[in-house]
């Protein structure tokens, strides 16, 4: 079967593969378009298999919110090199997956991978794109936040993303964005001291005790001194108690109260590819 340049262009549009790869696939398939599509997909599986032991530590961390701003999510798509991570097509592919996940209100990464994207699962599409791009791809992270209002922030470069939920709807856009940026900049461990995991508190107490033990403080005083260090940790590492970075004089809790005395944060998520 013969094929035309239009067939090559169509195959490229369907698969995302390069022009030469599409031409070669059509040649190998004797012009059979469906068979050519299958050849390119099989090539993706082969490339993925060969690169399975490679490290995919680059990529993009993206955040989005739903149209009604009640749901937000972070998604991470990894690749091997920063060159690919900056490619517009790669970023657009990750954005397409994230938009699909938000639209379907999925809860887990496994559910994201099972979503139907252009007739095939997201997981299959990631494998196929491995063949198109020539690098190992890995859809490694997905987390959503649901609240009356959710805001998101992506730091320039697509390496750091945050989402944050608030207890009220129609929160001022700038206020919400400022809190999302605070989370990006200051990396809090939790919303407030009551939501700090017990194991984190235990670890901080042990670190403080050992520090002051090495400084020669009496053993009988270590527990009390460590509690003081823990109070400082809560102030520096819990979102509502942190100093608002854009002001420097008030806490995030006080900043929110300036907008509405009942406004608070219900939850957040943060992901950084560089930490």
N, C-alpha and C positions, 0 to 999 in steps of 0.2 A: 504494500500500500504506500502511495506517495503522501507527502505532507508538505504544507506550505509554511511560510514565515508566520502567518496568522495562527497556525496550529502551535508553533513554538511559543508565541506570545501568550496564547490562551493557556498553555501548559504551565508557563511561568506564573501566570496569575493564579492558577489553581493551587500550585504546589509551593510557590515562593522560591523555587530553585533558580539557579543562574541560567542564562540563555544557552550557553554551551551544554550544560547538563541536560537541559530540556531537549535540545537538538539531538544529543547522543541517545537519550532515552527513546525518542521517537524513531530514531534510526534502528536501535536494537529491537523496537517493537514493530518494525515494518510499517510504521505510520499509524498503528492502532493506538488511539488516544488513551483509552482506558488502561490498556496494558502499559503505556508509557508512564501514566500516573502511578501504577503499581510498582514499576521499576524504580522510580524515584523514592517511593516510600520504603521499599525494601533496602535501598541504598542507605537511607536514614537509619534503619535498624542495624545494618552492618557497621556503619560508622560509629553508632552509639555503643555497640558491642566492643568494638576495637578500642574505644576511648573510655571504657567503663572504669578503668583504674586511674584515670587522670584526675587531677584536682581542679574542681570548678569553684574557685574562691572569689572570682570577680562577679559582676552582675549588676542588677538594679534592685533597690528596695523602694517600692512604690506604695502610696497611700491614696485612697479615694473615699468619698462619702456618697451615699445615695442621694437622689434628687430631693427627697424630703428631709435630708440631713438627720435621719434617725438611725442610720447604720453607716459605719465606716470600717475599713479593713486595710491591712498591710499585706502585701504579697512580695515575695522575693524570688526572682528568677536568676539563677547563677549561670555563669559561663567561665571559660578558662582565662580569657584575656580582657584587659580594659578596653582594647580596641573594639572588640565585639560589643562590650557593655555600652559603649557610646554610639553604636550604630542605630540609626533611626528605626530601622525595621525591627531590630531586636527589642528596643524599648516599646515600640508599637505593639509587638506580639505580647509582651508582658502586660501592657495596659489593657489589651483586649481580653486577656484571661481574667484580670482583676475586675473589669467591668462586668464580665459574665458572672463571676462569683458573687458580686454584690447584687446583681439583678436577681439571682436565684437564691439569695440569702442562705448560702451554705454555711456550715459550722466548722468544718475541718479541712485540712489539706487534702486528705484522701477524697473527700467529696468534691473538691475543686478538680482533682485529676479525672474524676468520672464524668464531669460535665460535658455535654455535647457541644463541640465547637466545629461548625462547618461540616457536620456529618460524621465526625469522629470524636473520640474522647480527647480531652485536653492532654492527658498523659500520652496518647498516641501522637498528638500534634507536636509535643515537646521532643519526642524521639525523632520524628520526621525532620524537625528543624535542626536537629543535631547533624543530620546528613546534609542539609542545605547549607548550614553555616560552616560545618567542618570542625566544630568544637563540642565538647561535652556540655550539655545543658542539664540543669537540675532545678526543678520547681521545689524549693526547699522549705518554704515558710508561708503560712497564712494564718492570720489572726483577725477576728472581727470584734468590734465594740458596738453595742446597741444602747442608746439612751434617747431621751427626748430631743437632745441636740448633740450631734457629733461633728467635730472639726478635724481636719487633717493638715499635715505639713510635710513637704518633701524638701530637704535641704538641696541646694543646687549641686548637681552632679549625680543625683539619684542613688546616693550611697546611704542615706539616713532618712528614715520616715517615721512619723508619729501619727497616732489618732487619739482623740480624747473625747470622753462623753461627759455631758452636763445633766443636772437633774431637772432642768427647765427647757421648754422649747423656745424657739426664736431668740436664742442668746445672741447678743451683739456680735457681728461677724469678726470685728477686729479684736474684741475681748477673747473670743474663742481661739482665733489664730495666735494671739499672743501667748496663750497658755500652751497651745500645741508647740510653739517655738521654744517655750521655757523647757518643756519636756525634752526636746531635741538637744538643747544646750546644756542642761543640768543633770540629765539622766537620773531622775528620782527612782527609788526602789519601790515606792508604793504611794498611794494617795495621801495617807496620813499615818500616824504612828500605830493606830489600832489595826491597820491592814498590813503591817510589816510581818512577813513570815517568821514564825517562831525560831526556825533554824538560823535565820539571818541575825536576829536579836542575840541568840546564844553565841554565835560566832563573834559578833561585835564585842560582847562582854568579855569573852576569852581573850580577844586581841588586846583590849584595854587592860585587863588584869596582867597579862604577860608583859606589856609595855611598862607598866608602873612597877611590876616586880623586878624587871631588869634595871629600873631606875633606883631600886633600893627601898621602895615604900614598904612599910610594915604589912605583913600578911593580913592582919586583922582589919586593915583599912581598905584593902583592895576592892571588896564588894561595893563599898560606898563610893570610892573613887570611880570605879567602872560604871556605876549608875550615872554619874555626872558626865562621863564620856558618851554614854548611850543617849543622854538628853541632847548633847551636841550633835550626835549622829542623826537623831530624829529631825532636828532643825535643818540640817544641811541636806538630808537625803530623802525626806518625804515632801511630796509636791506642795501640799497646802501650807507647809511650814517653811519652805524655802524662800529666800529673799527673791523678790521679783527682779529679774536681771535688767529689765528696761527702766527700773526706777532706782533700785539699790537701797531703798529705805523702808519699804513695806514688804510683807509676805504675800504670797499668792492668795492666801485666804483673805487678806485685807484688800488686795486688788479686786478680787471678785465681789467683795462686799461693797466696794465703791460703785459697782454696777447694779447690784441687787443684794440686799443683806441675806437673802435666802439662797443665793446661787452657790453651788459647789460642784466639785468634780465627782463623778460616779465611778470612773475607771479610765484607764489609758493603756496604750501599748506603744512600744518603741523598738525599732530595729536598726542596727548599724552594721554595715558590711565591713567597716574598717576598725572595729573594736574587738 
